[in-house]
Amino acid sequence: MKDILDYSLKAHNTFGIDARCHRFLEFETEAEAIDVARILRESECPYIIIGGGSNLLLTRDYEGIVVRSAIRGYAFEDGGRMVCGSGETFDDMVAASLEAGYYGMENLSLIPGDVGASAVQNIGAYGVEVKDFVASVWAVEIATGKVCVFDNKACEYGYRQSRFKNDWKNRFLITRVAYALSPTFVARLDYGNVRAELERQGIVEPTARQLRQTIIDIRNAKLPDPKVTGNAGSFFMNPIVGRDKFEQLAVEYPEMPHYYIDADHEKIPAGWMIDQCGWKGRAMGRAAVHSKQALVLVNLGGATGREIVTLCEAIRQDVRQKFGVDIYPEVNIV
C-alpha cells in the first residue's frame, strides 16, 4: 500500500494540473482497502476517492486524503461474466474481453479511466452505457470495513449517474466489478457517425475487432491526447429535455441533432449547442475549447483549474441564453 504525505496529483489528473494533497493512499488488495477504510475512519481529515483522473478537475491543493485503487487482475467465469480489479484500465478490459470471445462493450472502446470509475460514472459512448453490463460491484464500506456486494439494480444507474456518485459518494472503496458479456457479437452502429465511417471503409457487417478499431479511430480523430494536451474528454453531459422544450427548439433549429430517450424526453448533444454559440476553438487565457470537438475543454499549458472553471461557466451562460437549456459538467470539480 502506498501512503505518502504532501503528494503531487499531477500524474493523477489528465488535465495535467499540479495540485497537491496532504496525504495519498493507494491500495492494491481488498485487505489493504479494508485497512485504508480504517485509516479514513480514524483520521479527522476530509478525503476524496479518485480513479485514473480522466474525470477530475483540480482547482486547488487538497488539504485532505486522496484515495485510489491499484487492484489489478481479471478473470472470466462461465457465461461471459468478467470480474475485474477496480484499478485496471477500463479500455484494457474491453480489449481483453474481445480476445476472450466475449462481446458487448466495443462501443465503449478507448474511454479513459479505471474499472472502478466506470461503475461510478456509468460511462457511455456511441449508444452504449456500461450499466448495460455491470452485474456486480464489490466494495468496502468505509464506516464499518465490511465488504459489500451490490447488484446492478442496487446501483440505481441513470445517465452518467449511480448511487456511488450521489447518496453513496465517498462511502465505499470499490475493489472489483463484474461485467456480464455475451459470447455472441451484435454490432450497434446507429449512433453518431459509426455506420458512416464503417461504410467509408467498405465495411457493411463489421466484426467486433473492426467495430472496436473504428470507434478508436473516431475518438482519436476528434479528441486530443491528454499526454500532449491536458483534457478530461467530454467535459459536459448531454442535456435531456422535455418534449415541449425539444419541439420548441426543433422548430427554431430544424438541423439540430437529437436522440430519442422516451415519449417525453429527447437528448440534445451539448457539443452542438456549444458550437452554435461560437465556442469551438476559442480560448480564454490558457484554457480553451478544442478545435475539433466543442464538448472538450483543454489546458493549453499552465492553466489552473480555476481558469478552466471560468471557461466552463462562460460556456454554460451562453448556452442557457441562446437555447434556454442548462448544461452541466460531467467532470468532478474539486
N, C-alpha and C positions, 0 to 999 in steps of 0.2 A: 504494500500500500504506500502511495506517495502522501507525504504530509509535509508541506513546505510553507514557510512564512514569507510574507512580503513577496508575492509571486506575480510575475508579469503574465497577463492573459492575452498578449498579442498573438501567440500561436493558437489560441483557442477561440478566435472570432475571425470570420472570413472578411470582415471589413478592415482587418489589419490595424485596429486601434490599440495603442499601447497603454491600456489601463491596467492597474494592479489590484490585487486583492490582499486582504490581511492574511488569509490562510487558504491553502489549496489542498483538497483531499481527493485522491483518486483510488478507487477500489477495483481489484482485479478478480475477486471471487465473491460468492454470496456471503461467506463468513466475514470477509472484510467489509462488505456492505452493512452487515449487522453491527460490526464494530464502529463504522462511520456513524450509523444511526445513534449509537450510544454517545459518541463524541458530540454530536449535534444536540442531543438531549441535555447533556451536562454543560454545554457551553452557553454563555449569555449572548453570543454573537448572532446576528442575523445570518441567513445563509440563502444561497440560490443553487439550483441544480442545473447544470448545462449538459449539452451533448457535444457535437462536433463544432458548435459555434457558428453554423451556417444560417441560424435564425436568431442571431443575437446582435444587438447594437448597444455598446457600452458608452454611456455618456459621462462617466466619471470613474475615479478609483472606487472600488467597492470595499467598504470598511466592514467586511464580514468574511464568511467562509464560502468558497466556491467548491462545489462537489461535482465530480464527473465519474462515470463508469468507464472502466477499461476491461470489462469482462468479454473475452473472446470465445470463439468456437461456435460451431453449428453442427446439427445432426438432423438426418431425415428419419421420420417414423413412418409406419405403414399408412398408406392412403395419401401421401403427399404432404404430410404435416412437417414443417421445417422449424426446428427450435433453434433460436439464435441468441448468442450473448448480446446484452444490450450495448456493449461497446464496439461491436462490429460495425463496419461501414455499410450502410444500407445498400448502396449500389453493388458492392461486392456480393451481397446475399442474392440480389436479383440475378447476377451473372452465375452464381453457384447453383441457383435453382434451375436455370436453363441447362446447365451442364449435367445436372442430375435427371433431367427429363420431366421437370415439374413446372407448370406454367401459370400465368395469370398476371404477374407484376411487370410484364415487359414495358408497358406504357409509363411506368414509374422509373425507368432507367435514367441514370445519371443525376437523380435528385440527390443533392449533397446531404450529409448528416449521418447520424448513427441510428442503429436499430431502435434503441430506447426512445429516441426523439420521434421516430416515425409513429410510435404508438401514442405519443402525447399530442402531436400536432395533427394527426390524421392527414399526412401528406397526400398530395394528389397531383395528377397531371394527365392531360390528354384523355379526359373522360373516365379516369380510374382513380379511386381513392384506396388507401391502404386499409381502411376499415372493412373493405370487402374481403380481406384476407386474414386480419388479425383474429386468431382463435383463442389465445390465452396470453395473459401478461402476468409474469411473476414479479413481485415487488416486496421490498422490506418496508414495513410501516415504521416510520421514524419514531413515533411516540412510544412504541412498545418493543421494537426489534423483531416483531413477528413477521414471518414470511407468508404473504398472501398471494392467492391466485385468482385472477379475475377473468371471466369470460367476456366475449365481445359485447354482449348486452349490458353488462355491468359498467362498461366504459362509457356508455351513452355517447357514441360518436355522432358528430354533425360536421358540417362543412368547416374544415380546419379547426375542429373543436373536439374535446373529450373531457371527461371528468378530471383527468390528470392536469389539464390546462386550466380548469375552473375550480370547483369546490375541493378537489384533491390536490391542488397546487402545493408543492413543497411538503406534501405529507408522505410521499413514498419514494424509495430509491428503486427504480426498475432494474431488474437483473437479467431477465430473459423475456423474449417474445416468441410466440409460436404463430407461424403463418400457415393457413390452410390453402394449399395449392392443388392444381389439377394435373393428372397425367395426360389430359387432352388439351391441346392448344386451340384456343379460339381467338382470332385476331379482332381487336377493337380498333377500328380505323376512322370512325366518323366524327372525330373531334379535331378542331384546328386543321392544319394542313397535312396531316399524316397521310391520308389516302392520296392526295395530290403529289406529295413527294415520292411515294412509292411508285405511282404511275409514271412520274418523270424518269424513274429508273427502269421502267418497263416491267414492274412487278405488280401483278394483279392479286395473287394469293400468296402473301409472304409467309415464310417460315418464322418461327419465334425469333431466331437469331437475326433474320433480316429486319423484322419489326424493331427489335431492340437497337440494332445499329442505326436504323433510320431515326428513331427517337433521339439517340445520342447525337447524330449529325445535325438534327434540327436544333437541339439545345445548344450545341457548340457554335452554331452559326449565329444565334441571336443573343446568347448570354456570355458575358465576359468571364474569363478565367480569374477566379479570386486570387490566384497566386501572382497574377500580373496586375489586376485592377481590383481593389477591395470592393466587395459587394456581398449581399446576402441573398442573391437570387431575387425572386419575386418579393418586393417589399410590401405590397398591398394585397389584401384579399379582394377577389372579385365580388362586388355587391350583388345581393339578391334582392330584387324589388318586387313590390306587389303588382298585380295585374293592371290596376288602373294607372299606376305610375309608368309601367312599361308601355302601355298603349299610348299614353300621352307623349312619351319620348319617341316612340316609333313613328308617330305622325310627323314630328319635328325633324327626326333624323332617320329617314327610311333606310339608309345604308348601315345603320347601327347593328353590329353583330350581337347575337344573344343566344342563350341556351336554355331550353325548356327545363324547368325544375318540377313543377306540378301545375295543376289547373289554376292556381292562384299566384304563382311566382315565376319569374324569369331571372336568369343570371346575365349580367352585362359585364364584359371584360373591362376591368379598371384601366388596363393599359390603353385601350382605345379611347376612353374618356380623357385620360391624361394627355394623350397625343392630340386630341381635338382641342385641348386647352393650350397647345403650343409648347409643351414642356419637353418633348423628346429632344435630347441632345443639348438642352440648356443647363448652364451651371450657375450656382450661387457660391462664389468663392471656390473652396476646394471640394465641394460636393456637387454632384451633377446627376442628371437623368441620362441613362445610357442611350446612345445614338441609334441603336438597333431595336431596343425593347424598352418602351416607356414605363413598364412595370418595375424596372430595375433602377435603383439608386446606387451610385458608385462613389468611391473615395478616389479622387483624382491624385491624391498624395498628400499626406499630412492632415487630412480633415479630422476634426474632432467629432465625437458622437453628437454633440450639441449642434454642430453645423449641419449634420445630416438630418437631425430632427427639425431644424429650422426650414430646410428644403421640403421635408415631408409635409409640414404644416402649411407652407405656401401652396403646395400642390393640392392638398385637401381643400383649402379655401377656394381655389379656382374651380375645382370640380363641383363643389357644392353650389357656387354661384352660377355656373353655366348650366348644370343639369339638375340641380335640386336633389342631389344624391350624396350621401356621406360615404366616403371610403375610409377603411381602417387599416392600419399596419398589420401585416401578418407577422412581422418581426417582433421579438420580445425585446423591449427597450428597458434597459436597466440604468 
